[in-house]
């Protein structure tokens, strides 16, 4: 039995216990986790500092360092997010539907835990806690594998959660961290059939595609965010600038930040200088088509085909001028990762065309793509943003971490 199989076996055993834990016990565990995070904040920051020092040595970008950083305010926010999950209704045991057959059989479809969930993610240690507590509330055991860039932070956070579980009478192995960060261990996790019920990758496109291509366990594809904002010719200028600026610069390292800005040719000469001015305060690097370069000048880097596919995750963006909403949609269908797209327009016919034509998990009219988030959608913490169509799509909250079971009650019926 290898290292990952041991973790899988531990998780499987723990999953039988957490699946039967009632709402009160699960909420007590979440309260204990929240309290422990606050009480041990200094310890978490010390561990995180080790990761940040290595990040500097390894020339990690400023945006990625921001994703990695934990301070007192962020830890407080994480602890508060745990309590929000505790306050949510427990969906386990919920009757989705029920009916009685002509032969008297009573059939109920009931929501139940998935069992053991694996999460592979990068950089952001807050994911460690978000993922764990959502899995716990939904009655699942979880195996977490973060990137090596956050190993000290993740080790500390998981140790704190495991102790809190023990203190409330639940198995520590309801939450486990893959302490080994080598590729072989990751590959073993992707093939943990018989133990993992589902594997969820959360990170950049490279990580997600590696998991999708290599895994033999069921996978929910999440996270890759080549998102777009299209500025229609009828867009109100100040609104368009505000939405595009927010979608790019409010937090550029996250998956719901935009990477490409599409602009109608009739508004380009007014809009592009205005958005360039807004971007200037963040020193945003612009890759643009020929027409964009003609309007904005030599500071624009000529955009390549690769730029339109790229998830920059930084203060960098591609801009393309298009002739109409149909060309904008065609561009999105070609280059998008099916995460989040937005149209800024006062033309409701164009808005409807955009909504009906764009094949992404979240499609916006006149609002920033930064709202594609479990918290913003009212789901509480999220496990990730699913960009696929089966089982779950968009922000994944508690319901996405459950499945259903048919429970049939009879009084002696046999099939003839």
ROGULUM-557171 format. One record per residue (C-alpha): residue number from 0; residue in three letters; x, y, z. Coordinates in Angstrom, 3 decimals. Layout:
<rs>
{seq=NUM, type=ALA, x=X, y=Y, z=Z}
...
</rs>
This chain:
<rs>
{seq=0, type=UNK, x=0.000, y=0.000, z=0.000}
{seq=1, type=UNK, x=1.511, y=3.344, z=-1.054}
{seq=2, type=UNK, x=1.266, y=6.706, z=0.694}
{seq=3, type=UNK, x=-1.839, y=7.874, z=-1.151}
{seq=4, type=UNK, x=-3.625, y=4.566, z=-0.614}
{seq=5, type=UNK, x=-3.058, y=4.946, z=3.130}
{seq=6, type=UNK, x=-4.625, y=8.406, z=3.038}
{seq=7, type=UNK, x=-7.477, y=7.004, z=0.949}
{seq=8, type=UNK, x=-8.118, y=4.178, z=3.382}
{seq=9, type=UNK, x=-8.080, y=6.596, z=6.338}
{seq=10, type=UNK, x=-10.496, y=8.908, z=4.549}
{seq=11, type=UNK, x=-12.849, y=6.071, z=3.645}
{seq=12, type=UNK, x=-13.110, y=4.987, z=7.258}
{seq=13, type=UNK, x=-13.637, y=8.555, z=8.456}
{seq=14, type=UNK, x=-16.272, y=9.168, z=5.778}
{seq=15, type=UNK, x=-18.550, y=6.539, z=7.325}
{seq=16, type=UNK, x=-18.498, y=8.484, z=10.593}
{seq=17, type=UNK, x=-18.954, y=12.009, z=9.235}
{seq=18, type=UNK, x=-21.754, y=10.807, z=6.930}
{seq=19, type=UNK, x=-23.814, y=9.830, z=9.969}
{seq=20, type=UNK, x=-22.915, y=12.890, z=12.062}
{seq=21, type=UNK, x=-25.926, y=15.075, z=12.759}
{seq=22, type=UNK, x=-26.210, y=18.766, z=12.053}
{seq=23, type=UNK, x=-25.447, y=19.754, z=15.643}
{seq=24, type=UNK, x=-22.193, y=17.787, z=15.784}
{seq=25, type=UNK, x=-21.014, y=19.050, z=12.408}
{seq=26, type=UNK, x=-21.752, y=22.634, z=13.387}
{seq=27, type=UNK, x=-19.916, y=22.182, z=16.680}
{seq=28, type=UNK, x=-16.887, y=21.022, z=14.719}
{seq=29, type=UNK, x=-17.080, y=24.054, z=12.418}
{seq=30, type=UNK, x=-17.392, y=26.381, z=15.413}
{seq=31, type=UNK, x=-14.318, y=24.737, z=16.950}
{seq=32, type=UNK, x=-12.388, y=25.201, z=13.694}
{seq=33, type=UNK, x=-13.341, y=28.876, z=13.520}
{seq=34, type=UNK, x=-12.343, y=29.473, z=17.141}
{seq=35, type=UNK, x=-9.035, y=27.648, z=16.693}
{seq=36, type=UNK, x=-8.127, y=29.676, z=13.595}
{seq=37, type=UNK, x=-8.603, y=32.891, z=15.552}
{seq=38, type=UNK, x=-6.778, y=31.610, z=18.626}
{seq=39, type=UNK, x=-3.792, y=30.400, z=16.589}
{seq=40, type=UNK, x=-3.568, y=33.327, z=14.159}
{seq=41, type=UNK, x=0.045, y=34.134, z=15.051}
{seq=42, type=UNK, x=1.060, y=30.541, z=14.407}
{seq=43, type=UNK, x=-0.622, y=30.604, z=10.993}
{seq=44, type=UNK, x=1.065, y=33.874, z=10.034}
{seq=45, type=UNK, x=4.475, y=32.487, z=11.037}
{seq=46, type=UNK, x=3.960, y=29.433, z=8.852}
{seq=47, type=UNK, x=2.699, y=31.589, z=5.988}
{seq=48, type=UNK, x=5.770, y=33.811, z=6.272}
{seq=49, type=UNK, x=7.967, y=30.820, z=5.433}
{seq=50, type=UNK, x=5.984, y=30.299, z=2.242}
{seq=51, type=UNK, x=6.213, y=33.998, z=1.364}
{seq=52, type=UNK, x=9.985, y=34.026, z=1.853}
{seq=53, type=UNK, x=10.319, y=31.102, z=-0.549}
{seq=54, type=UNK, x=7.971, y=32.853, z=-2.984}
{seq=55, type=UNK, x=10.304, y=35.855, z=-3.127}
{seq=56, type=UNK, x=13.325, y=33.601, z=-3.663}
{seq=57, type=UNK, x=11.495, y=31.800, z=-6.473}
{seq=58, type=UNK, x=10.525, y=35.104, z=-8.167}
{seq=59, type=UNK, x=6.786, y=34.566, z=-7.797}
{seq=60, type=UNK, x=4.788, y=37.456, z=-9.288}
{seq=61, type=UNK, x=3.359, y=40.092, z=-6.966}
{seq=62, type=UNK, x=-0.188, y=39.030, z=-7.867}
{seq=63, type=UNK, x=0.535, y=35.388, z=-7.005}
{seq=64, type=UNK, x=2.238, y=36.419, z=-3.765}
{seq=65, type=UNK, x=-0.953, y=38.284, z=-2.892}
{seq=66, type=UNK, x=-2.923, y=35.063, z=-3.407}
{seq=67, type=UNK, x=-0.543, y=33.264, z=-1.077}
{seq=68, type=UNK, x=-0.414, y=35.844, z=1.712}
{seq=69, type=UNK, x=-2.278, y=35.432, z=5.001}
{seq=70, type=UNK, x=-2.528, y=38.248, z=7.522}
{seq=71, type=UNK, x=-4.725, y=38.837, z=10.558}
{seq=72, type=UNK, x=-7.574, y=40.320, z=8.506}
{seq=73, type=UNK, x=-7.579, y=37.464, z=5.992}
{seq=74, type=UNK, x=-7.486, y=34.840, z=8.729}
{seq=75, type=UNK, x=-10.377, y=36.608, z=10.450}
{seq=76, type=UNK, x=-12.288, y=36.518, z=7.158}
{seq=77, type=UNK, x=-11.558, y=32.793, z=6.791}
{seq=78, type=UNK, x=-12.776, y=32.142, z=10.353}
{seq=79, type=UNK, x=-15.956, y=34.141, z=9.654}
{seq=80, type=UNK, x=-16.516, y=32.184, z=6.435}
{seq=81, type=UNK, x=-16.421, y=28.955, z=8.472}
{seq=82, type=UNK, x=-19.209, y=30.272, z=10.687}
{seq=83, type=UNK, x=-21.264, y=31.189, z=7.618}
{seq=84, type=UNK, x=-21.018, y=27.586, z=6.468}
{seq=85, type=UNK, x=-22.073, y=26.416, z=9.934}
{seq=86, type=UNK, x=-25.097, y=28.727, z=9.762}
{seq=87, type=UNK, x=-26.257, y=27.307, z=6.447}
{seq=88, type=UNK, x=-29.082, y=24.784, z=6.311}
{seq=89, type=UNK, x=-27.879, y=21.191, z=6.381}
{seq=90, type=UNK, x=-28.886, y=19.660, z=3.054}
{seq=91, type=UNK, x=-28.090, y=16.070, z=4.077}
{seq=92, type=UNK, x=-31.269, y=14.046, z=4.531}
{seq=93, type=UNK, x=-33.329, y=16.531, z=2.538}
{seq=94, type=UNK, x=-36.072, y=14.867, z=0.491}
{seq=95, type=UNK, x=-35.662, y=16.095, z=-3.072}
{seq=96, type=UNK, x=-38.899, y=14.475, z=-4.198}
{seq=97, type=UNK, x=-41.124, y=11.575, z=-3.284}
{seq=98, type=UNK, x=-44.017, y=9.603, z=-4.749}
{seq=99, type=UNK, x=-46.053, y=6.436, z=-4.322}
{seq=100, type=UNK, x=-46.287, y=3.873, z=-7.128}
{seq=101, type=UNK, x=-49.572, y=2.098, z=-8.016}
{seq=102, type=UNK, x=-48.236, y=-1.044, z=-6.319}
{seq=103, type=UNK, x=-47.882, y=0.836, z=-3.028}
{seq=104, type=UNK, x=-44.095, y=1.309, z=-3.090}
{seq=105, type=UNK, x=-43.112, y=4.633, z=-1.537}
{seq=106, type=UNK, x=-40.061, y=6.082, z=-3.327}
{seq=107, type=UNK, x=-38.074, y=9.005, z=-1.939}
{seq=108, type=UNK, x=-35.038, y=10.710, z=-3.467}
{seq=109, type=UNK, x=-32.887, y=11.883, z=-0.558}
{seq=110, type=UNK, x=-29.741, y=14.009, z=-0.522}
{seq=111, type=UNK, x=-26.668, y=12.180, z=0.857}
{seq=112, type=UNK, x=-22.904, y=12.839, z=1.085}
{seq=113, type=UNK, x=-20.625, y=11.923, z=-1.807}
{seq=114, type=UNK, x=-18.183, y=10.139, z=0.504}
{seq=115, type=UNK, x=-14.518, y=11.041, z=-0.024}
{seq=116, type=UNK, x=-13.642, y=14.161, z=-2.000}
{seq=117, type=UNK, x=-10.161, y=14.990, z=-3.238}
{seq=118, type=UNK, x=-9.118, y=18.596, z=-3.901}
{seq=119, type=UNK, x=-5.957, y=19.560, z=-5.825}
{seq=120, type=UNK, x=-5.306, y=23.293, z=-5.745}
{seq=121, type=UNK, x=-2.637, y=25.971, z=-6.053}
{seq=122, type=UNK, x=-1.329, y=28.920, z=-4.049}
{seq=123, type=UNK, x=-4.318, y=30.159, z=-2.063}
{seq=124, type=UNK, x=-4.236, y=28.693, z=1.471}
{seq=125, type=UNK, x=-7.730, y=30.007, z=2.213}
{seq=126, type=UNK, x=-8.931, y=27.269, z=-0.161}
{seq=127, type=UNK, x=-7.582, y=24.748, z=2.347}
{seq=128, type=UNK, x=-10.130, y=25.841, z=4.929}
{seq=129, type=UNK, x=-12.987, y=26.678, z=2.552}
{seq=130, type=UNK, x=-12.802, y=23.264, z=0.892}
{seq=131, type=UNK, x=-12.482, y=21.360, z=4.148}
{seq=132, type=UNK, x=-15.429, y=22.969, z=5.942}
{seq=133, type=UNK, x=-17.751, y=22.712, z=2.956}
{seq=134, type=UNK, x=-16.937, y=19.020, z=2.640}
{seq=135, type=UNK, x=-17.494, y=18.517, z=6.371}
{seq=136, type=UNK, x=-20.848, y=20.324, z=6.382}
{seq=137, type=UNK, x=-21.949, y=18.137, z=3.461}
{seq=138, type=UNK, x=-20.943, y=15.015, z=5.414}
{seq=139, type=UNK, x=-17.822, y=14.159, z=3.407}
{seq=140, type=UNK, x=-14.235, y=13.325, z=4.248}
{seq=141, type=UNK, x=-11.672, y=15.284, z=2.222}
{seq=142, type=UNK, x=-8.091, y=14.800, z=1.051}
{seq=143, type=UNK, x=-6.391, y=18.106, z=0.253}
{seq=144, type=UNK, x=-3.343, y=18.550, z=-1.953}
{seq=145, type=UNK, x=-2.120, y=22.119, z=-2.183}
{seq=146, type=UNK, x=0.914, y=23.290, z=-4.110}
{seq=147, type=UNK, x=4.422, y=23.241, z=-2.686}
{seq=148, type=UNK, x=4.366, y=27.061, z=-2.639}
{seq=149, type=UNK, x=1.882, y=26.947, z=0.297}
{seq=150, type=UNK, x=3.018, y=23.788, z=2.092}
{seq=151, type=UNK, x=3.904, y=25.448, z=5.414}
{seq=152, type=UNK, x=0.612, y=27.376, z=5.542}
{seq=153, type=UNK, x=-1.466, y=24.346, z=4.538}
{seq=154, type=UNK, x=0.260, y=22.041, z=7.036}
{seq=155, type=UNK, x=-0.491, y=24.478, z=9.847}
{seq=156, type=UNK, x=-4.114, y=25.040, z=8.818}
{seq=157, type=UNK, x=-4.878, y=21.324, z=8.444}
{seq=158, type=UNK, x=-3.268, y=20.471, z=11.776}
{seq=159, type=UNK, x=-5.485, y=23.096, z=13.439}
{seq=160, type=UNK, x=-8.624, y=21.702, z=11.791}
{seq=161, type=UNK, x=-7.764, y=18.101, z=12.617}
{seq=162, type=UNK, x=-7.296, y=18.969, z=16.293}
{seq=163, type=UNK, x=-10.624, y=20.805, z=16.330}
{seq=164, type=UNK, x=-12.341, y=17.716, z=14.887}
{seq=165, type=UNK, x=-10.850, y=15.484, z=17.582}
{seq=166, type=UNK, x=-11.898, y=17.981, z=20.263}
{seq=167, type=UNK, x=-15.522, y=17.666, z=19.107}
{seq=168, type=UNK, x=-15.526, y=13.876, z=18.829}
{seq=169, type=UNK, x=-15.032, y=13.414, z=15.081}
{seq=170, type=UNK, x=-12.146, y=11.563, z=13.408}
{seq=171, type=UNK, x=-9.145, y=13.725, z=12.527}
{seq=172, type=UNK, x=-8.966, y=11.880, z=9.206}
{seq=173, type=UNK, x=-12.129, y=13.587, z=8.023}
{seq=174, type=UNK, x=-9.568, y=16.175, z=6.847}
{seq=175, type=UNK, x=-6.165, y=15.071, z=5.535}
{seq=176, type=UNK, x=-3.367, y=16.920, z=3.757}
{seq=177, type=UNK, x=-1.111, y=15.331, z=1.177}
{seq=178, type=UNK, x=2.199, y=16.305, z=2.764}
{seq=179, type=UNK, x=4.251, y=15.152, z=-0.211}
{seq=180, type=UNK, x=4.285, y=17.654, z=-3.096}
{seq=181, type=UNK, x=6.062, y=15.579, z=-5.764}
{seq=182, type=UNK, x=4.403, y=14.795, z=-9.097}
{seq=183, type=UNK, x=4.323, y=11.063, z=-8.436}
{seq=184, type=UNK, x=2.110, y=11.589, z=-5.402}
{seq=185, type=UNK, x=-0.201, y=13.822, z=-7.424}
{seq=186, type=UNK, x=-0.435, y=11.148, z=-10.104}
{seq=187, type=UNK, x=-1.245, y=8.519, z=-7.452}
{seq=188, type=UNK, x=-4.042, y=10.737, z=-6.159}
{seq=189, type=UNK, x=-5.533, y=11.018, z=-9.642}
{seq=190, type=UNK, x=-5.707, y=7.209, z=-9.783}
{seq=191, type=UNK, x=-7.095, y=6.636, z=-6.286}
{seq=192, type=UNK, x=-9.994, y=4.516, z=-7.504}
{seq=193, type=UNK, x=-11.870, y=2.749, z=-4.771}
{seq=194, type=UNK, x=-11.169, y=5.568, z=-2.318}
{seq=195, type=UNK, x=-11.925, y=8.913, z=-3.996}
{seq=196, type=UNK, x=-15.513, y=9.428, z=-5.094}
{seq=197, type=UNK, x=-14.632, y=12.617, z=-6.959}
{seq=198, type=UNK, x=-11.525, y=14.739, z=-7.579}
{seq=199, type=UNK, x=-11.796, y=18.514, z=-7.956}
{seq=200, type=UNK, x=-8.827, y=20.480, z=-9.364}
{seq=201, type=UNK, x=-8.782, y=24.169, z=-8.506}
{seq=202, type=UNK, x=-6.104, y=26.351, z=-10.095}
{seq=203, type=UNK, x=-4.660, y=27.373, z=-13.422}
{seq=204, type=UNK, x=-5.362, y=25.839, z=-16.798}
{seq=205, type=UNK, x=-2.213, y=23.677, z=-16.688}
{seq=206, type=UNK, x=-3.195, y=21.986, z=-13.428}
{seq=207, type=UNK, x=-6.783, y=21.445, z=-14.496}
{seq=208, type=UNK, x=-5.901, y=19.933, z=-17.859}
{seq=209, type=UNK, x=-3.287, y=17.668, z=-16.261}
{seq=210, type=UNK, x=-5.928, y=16.289, z=-13.898}
{seq=211, type=UNK, x=-8.582, y=15.936, z=-16.613}
{seq=212, type=UNK, x=-6.166, y=14.015, z=-18.878}
{seq=213, type=UNK, x=-4.498, y=11.814, z=-16.247}
{seq=214, type=UNK, x=-7.193, y=11.021, z=-13.690}
{seq=215, type=UNK, x=-8.991, y=7.687, z=-13.657}
{seq=216, type=UNK, x=-11.329, y=8.820, z=-10.849}
{seq=217, type=UNK, x=-14.342, y=11.060, z=-11.610}
{seq=218, type=UNK, x=-13.327, y=14.726, z=-12.025}
{seq=219, type=UNK, x=-15.221, y=18.015, z=-11.785}
{seq=220, type=UNK, x=-13.381, y=20.532, z=-13.960}
{seq=221, type=UNK, x=-13.095, y=23.959, z=-12.329}
{seq=222, type=UNK, x=-11.302, y=27.214, z=-12.244}
{seq=223, type=UNK, x=-9.607, y=28.053, z=-15.556}
{seq=224, type=UNK, x=-10.789, y=31.588, z=-16.205}
{seq=225, type=UNK, x=-10.174, y=33.157, z=-19.603}
{seq=226, type=UNK, x=-13.056, y=35.573, z=-19.038}
{seq=227, type=UNK, x=-14.234, y=38.390, z=-21.309}
{seq=228, type=UNK, x=-16.033, y=41.725, z=-21.203}
{seq=229, type=UNK, x=-17.580, y=42.967, z=-24.455}
{seq=230, type=UNK, x=-18.281, y=46.713, z=-24.725}
{seq=231, type=UNK, x=-21.193, y=47.181, z=-27.120}
{seq=232, type=UNK, x=-21.590, y=50.351, z=-29.199}
{seq=233, type=UNK, x=-24.625, y=51.327, z=-27.093}
{seq=234, type=UNK, x=-22.752, y=51.010, z=-23.779}
{seq=235, type=UNK, x=-22.853, y=53.910, z=-21.338}
{seq=236, type=UNK, x=-19.204, y=55.025, z=-21.257}
{seq=237, type=UNK, x=-18.679, y=55.546, z=-17.514}
{seq=238, type=UNK, x=-20.389, y=52.233, z=-16.712}
{seq=239, type=UNK, x=-18.306, y=50.419, z=-19.313}
{seq=240, type=UNK, x=-15.044, y=51.797, z=-17.930}
{seq=241, type=UNK, x=-16.011, y=50.991, z=-14.344}
{seq=242, type=UNK, x=-17.025, y=47.399, z=-15.143}
{seq=243, type=UNK, x=-14.000, y=46.639, z=-17.318}
{seq=244, type=UNK, x=-11.587, y=48.187, z=-14.807}
{seq=245, type=UNK, x=-13.124, y=46.304, z=-11.880}
{seq=246, type=UNK, x=-13.204, y=43.007, z=-13.775}
{seq=247, type=UNK, x=-9.482, y=43.301, z=-14.585}
{seq=248, type=UNK, x=-7.824, y=45.116, z=-11.678}
{seq=249, type=UNK, x=-9.879, y=44.547, z=-8.519}
{seq=250, type=UNK, x=-8.051, y=41.233, z=-8.028}
{seq=251, type=UNK, x=-6.352, y=40.096, z=-11.237}
{seq=252, type=UNK, x=-4.998, y=36.788, z=-9.947}
{seq=253, type=UNK, x=-8.400, y=35.120, z=-9.463}
{seq=254, type=UNK, x=-10.286, y=33.050, z=-12.007}
{seq=255, type=UNK, x=-13.234, y=35.443, z=-12.459}
{seq=256, type=UNK, x=-11.012, y=38.368, z=-13.476}
{seq=257, type=UNK, x=-11.138, y=39.133, z=-17.195}
{seq=258, type=UNK, x=-8.230, y=38.435, z=-19.528}
{seq=259, type=UNK, x=-9.650, y=39.849, z=-22.790}
{seq=260, type=UNK, x=-11.607, y=43.012, z=-23.504}
{seq=261, type=UNK, x=-13.686, y=43.137, z=-26.701}
{seq=262, type=UNK, x=-14.750, y=46.575, z=-27.946}
{seq=263, type=UNK, x=-17.251, y=47.534, z=-30.663}
{seq=264, type=UNK, x=-15.527, y=49.492, z=-33.418}
{seq=265, type=UNK, x=-18.007, y=52.403, z=-33.174}
{seq=266, type=UNK, x=-17.184, y=53.122, z=-29.508}
{seq=267, type=UNK, x=-13.496, y=52.212, z=-29.562}
{seq=268, type=UNK, x=-12.087, y=55.732, z=-30.066}
{seq=269, type=UNK, x=-13.994, y=57.003, z=-27.005}
{seq=270, type=UNK, x=-13.733, y=53.952, z=-24.784}
{seq=271, type=UNK, x=-10.132, y=52.815, z=-25.272}
{seq=272, type=UNK, x=-8.392, y=56.034, z=-24.084}
{seq=273, type=UNK, x=-10.730, y=56.092, z=-21.063}
{seq=274, type=UNK, x=-9.982, y=52.477, z=-20.075}
{seq=275, type=UNK, x=-6.266, y=53.001, z=-20.732}
{seq=276, type=UNK, x=-6.364, y=55.880, z=-18.274}
{seq=277, type=UNK, x=-8.151, y=53.725, z=-15.688}
{seq=278, type=UNK, x=-5.673, y=50.875, z=-16.190}
{seq=279, type=UNK, x=-2.714, y=53.257, z=-15.846}
{seq=280, type=UNK, x=-3.046, y=53.415, z=-12.046}
{seq=281, type=UNK, x=-2.284, y=49.677, z=-11.963}
{seq=282, type=UNK, x=0.316, y=49.731, z=-14.762}
{seq=283, type=UNK, x=-1.752, y=47.249, z=-16.759}
{seq=284, type=UNK, x=0.126, y=45.876, z=-19.771}
{seq=285, type=UNK, x=-2.057, y=45.952, z=-22.884}
{seq=286, type=UNK, x=-1.783, y=43.492, z=-25.774}
{seq=287, type=UNK, x=-3.930, y=44.809, z=-28.607}
{seq=288, type=UNK, x=-5.021, y=44.211, z=-32.166}
{seq=289, type=UNK, x=-3.785, y=46.564, z=-34.914}
{seq=290, type=UNK, x=-6.751, y=48.933, z=-34.531}
{seq=291, type=UNK, x=-6.211, y=49.084, z=-30.755}
{seq=292, type=UNK, x=-2.575, y=49.997, z=-31.314}
{seq=293, type=UNK, x=-3.571, y=52.712, z=-33.799}
{seq=294, type=UNK, x=-5.826, y=54.325, z=-31.182}
{seq=295, type=UNK, x=-3.675, y=53.895, z=-28.064}
{seq=296, type=UNK, x=-0.183, y=54.161, z=-29.532}
{seq=297, type=UNK, x=3.172, y=52.495, z=-29.109}
{seq=298, type=UNK, x=2.625, y=51.392, z=-25.516}
{seq=299, type=UNK, x=0.364, y=48.612, z=-26.855}
{seq=300, type=UNK, x=2.053, y=45.253, z=-27.492}
{seq=301, type=UNK, x=0.774, y=43.582, z=-30.690}
{seq=302, type=UNK, x=-1.633, y=40.793, z=-29.682}
{seq=303, type=UNK, x=-0.967, y=37.285, z=-30.923}
{seq=304, type=UNK, x=-3.287, y=34.299, z=-31.233}
{seq=305, type=UNK, x=-1.723, y=32.937, z=-28.038}
{seq=306, type=UNK, x=-2.631, y=36.122, z=-26.138}
{seq=307, type=UNK, x=-6.334, y=35.532, z=-26.721}
{seq=308, type=UNK, x=-6.060, y=32.049, z=-25.191}
{seq=309, type=UNK, x=-3.959, y=33.183, z=-22.226}
{seq=310, type=UNK, x=-5.027, y=33.424, z=-18.587}
{seq=311, type=UNK, x=-2.627, y=36.164, z=-17.460}
{seq=312, type=UNK, x=-3.649, y=36.192, z=-13.772}
{seq=313, type=UNK, x=-1.803, y=39.500, z=-13.521}
{seq=314, type=UNK, x=-2.059, y=43.184, z=-14.477}
{seq=315, type=UNK, x=-2.080, y=42.303, z=-18.154}
{seq=316, type=UNK, x=-4.888, y=42.134, z=-20.722}
{seq=317, type=UNK, x=-5.630, y=41.496, z=-24.398}
{seq=318, type=UNK, x=-7.876, y=43.935, z=-26.286}
{seq=319, type=UNK, x=-9.568, y=43.354, z=-29.629}
{seq=320, type=UNK, x=-11.861, y=45.630, z=-31.594}
{seq=321, type=UNK, x=-14.835, y=43.840, z=-33.180}
{seq=322, type=UNK, x=-17.507, y=44.962, z=-35.630}
{seq=323, type=UNK, x=-20.566, y=43.831, z=-33.637}
{seq=324, type=UNK, x=-21.968, y=41.563, z=-30.915}
{seq=325, type=UNK, x=-21.897, y=38.546, z=-33.225}
{seq=326, type=UNK, x=-18.170, y=38.873, z=-33.808}
{seq=327, type=UNK, x=-17.677, y=39.316, z=-30.055}
{seq=328, type=UNK, x=-19.623, y=36.120, z=-29.344}
{seq=329, type=UNK, x=-17.682, y=34.243, z=-32.040}
{seq=330, type=UNK, x=-14.421, y=35.318, z=-30.380}
{seq=331, type=UNK, x=-15.639, y=34.183, z=-26.962}
{seq=332, type=UNK, x=-16.788, y=30.807, z=-28.274}
{seq=333, type=UNK, x=-13.329, y=30.303, z=-29.797}
{seq=334, type=UNK, x=-11.106, y=31.345, z=-26.896}
{seq=335, type=UNK, x=-13.168, y=31.160, z=-23.688}
{seq=336, type=UNK, x=-12.749, y=28.576, z=-20.944}
{seq=337, type=UNK, x=-16.533, y=28.808, z=-20.367}
{seq=338, type=UNK, x=-16.211, y=30.522, z=-16.981}
{seq=339, type=UNK, x=-17.673, y=34.062, z=-16.963}
{seq=340, type=UNK, x=-18.454, y=36.582, z=-19.713}
{seq=341, type=UNK, x=-20.079, y=40.017, z=-19.706}
{seq=342, type=UNK, x=-21.731, y=42.369, z=-22.174}
{seq=343, type=UNK, x=-22.003, y=46.081, z=-21.361}
{seq=344, type=UNK, x=-24.883, y=47.484, z=-23.411}
{seq=345, type=UNK, x=-28.066, y=49.528, z=-23.403}
{seq=346, type=UNK, x=-29.437, y=47.455, z=-26.285}
{seq=347, type=UNK, x=-31.537, y=44.676, z=-24.775}
{seq=348, type=UNK, x=-31.788, y=42.840, z=-28.081}
{seq=349, type=UNK, x=-27.987, y=42.534, z=-28.123}
{seq=350, type=UNK, x=-28.067, y=41.552, z=-24.455}
{seq=351, type=UNK, x=-30.504, y=38.713, z=-25.186}
{seq=352, type=UNK, x=-28.408, y=37.557, z=-28.134}
{seq=353, type=UNK, x=-25.328, y=37.491, z=-25.895}
{seq=354, type=UNK, x=-27.125, y=35.585, z=-23.113}
{seq=355, type=UNK, x=-28.522, y=33.003, z=-25.524}
{seq=356, type=UNK, x=-25.310, y=32.533, z=-27.541}
{seq=357, type=UNK, x=-22.471, y=32.489, z=-25.009}
{seq=358, type=UNK, x=-21.838, y=28.996, z=-23.608}
{seq=359, type=UNK, x=-20.286, y=29.787, z=-20.226}
{seq=360, type=UNK, x=-21.190, y=28.988, z=-16.636}
{seq=361, type=UNK, x=-21.988, y=32.625, z=-15.794}
{seq=362, type=UNK, x=-23.093, y=35.275, z=-18.304}
{seq=363, type=UNK, x=-23.553, y=38.903, z=-17.232}
{seq=364, type=UNK, x=-25.323, y=41.962, z=-18.576}
{seq=365, type=UNK, x=-23.924, y=45.234, z=-17.215}
{seq=366, type=UNK, x=-22.115, y=43.792, z=-14.182}
{seq=367, type=UNK, x=-18.538, y=42.754, z=-13.420}
{seq=368, type=UNK, x=-17.483, y=39.131, z=-13.836}
{seq=369, type=UNK, x=-15.915, y=39.392, z=-10.368}
{seq=370, type=UNK, x=-19.289, y=38.395, z=-8.910}
{seq=371, type=UNK, x=-18.913, y=34.765, z=-10.023}
{seq=372, type=UNK, x=-18.272, y=33.542, z=-6.511}
{seq=373, type=UNK, x=-20.068, y=31.324, z=-4.038}
{seq=374, type=UNK, x=-20.182, y=34.046, z=-1.402}
{seq=375, type=UNK, x=-21.514, y=36.653, z=-3.840}
{seq=376, type=UNK, x=-24.150, y=34.218, z=-5.136}
{seq=377, type=UNK, x=-25.333, y=33.547, z=-1.588}
{seq=378, type=UNK, x=-23.921, y=30.012, z=-1.383}
{seq=379, type=UNK, x=-21.438, y=30.779, z=1.407}
{seq=380, type=UNK, x=-17.916, y=29.489, z=0.797}
{seq=381, type=UNK, x=-17.325, y=27.637, z=-2.457}
{seq=382, type=UNK, x=-15.309, y=24.619, z=-3.505}
{seq=383, type=UNK, x=-14.581, y=26.163, z=-6.903}
{seq=384, type=UNK, x=-16.213, y=27.362, z=-10.113}
{seq=385, type=UNK, x=-17.201, y=24.458, z=-12.330}
{seq=386, type=UNK, x=-16.703, y=25.125, z=-16.044}
{seq=387, type=UNK, x=-18.180, y=21.798, z=-17.139}
{seq=388, type=UNK, x=-21.816, y=20.779, z=-17.493}
{seq=389, type=UNK, x=-22.238, y=17.429, z=-15.743}
{seq=390, type=UNK, x=-23.133, y=17.274, z=-12.065}
{seq=391, type=UNK, x=-22.310, y=20.904, z=-11.242}
{seq=392, type=UNK, x=-21.796, y=24.179, z=-13.130}
{seq=393, type=UNK, x=-20.718, y=27.605, z=-11.886}
{seq=394, type=UNK, x=-19.985, y=28.335, z=-8.195}
{seq=395, type=UNK, x=-20.075, y=25.066, z=-6.253}
{seq=396, type=UNK, x=-21.539, y=25.265, z=-2.773}
{seq=397, type=UNK, x=-22.932, y=22.590, z=-0.464}
{seq=398, type=UNK, x=-25.382, y=21.064, z=-2.942}
{seq=399, type=UNK, x=-22.591, y=20.369, z=-5.428}
{seq=400, type=UNK, x=-20.836, y=18.221, z=-2.796}
{seq=401, type=UNK, x=-23.762, y=15.857, z=-2.395}
{seq=402, type=UNK, x=-25.463, y=13.181, z=-4.419}
{seq=403, type=UNK, x=-28.831, y=11.529, z=-3.993}
{seq=404, type=UNK, x=-30.041, y=8.119, z=-2.942}
{seq=405, type=UNK, x=-33.373, y=6.502, z=-3.692}
{seq=406, type=UNK, x=-35.020, y=5.074, z=-0.581}
{seq=407, type=UNK, x=-37.884, y=2.708, z=-1.243}
{seq=408, type=UNK, x=-40.330, y=1.462, z=1.374}
{seq=409, type=UNK, x=-42.746, y=-1.362, z=0.761}
{seq=410, type=UNK, x=-44.955, y=-3.797, z=2.613}
{seq=411, type=UNK, x=-43.958, y=-7.048, z=0.974}
{seq=412, type=UNK, x=-44.153, y=-6.190, z=-2.741}
{seq=413, type=UNK, x=-42.395, y=-8.529, z=-5.180}
{seq=414, type=UNK, x=-41.902, y=-8.042, z=-8.896}
{seq=415, type=UNK, x=-43.800, y=-10.432, z=-11.190}
</rs>
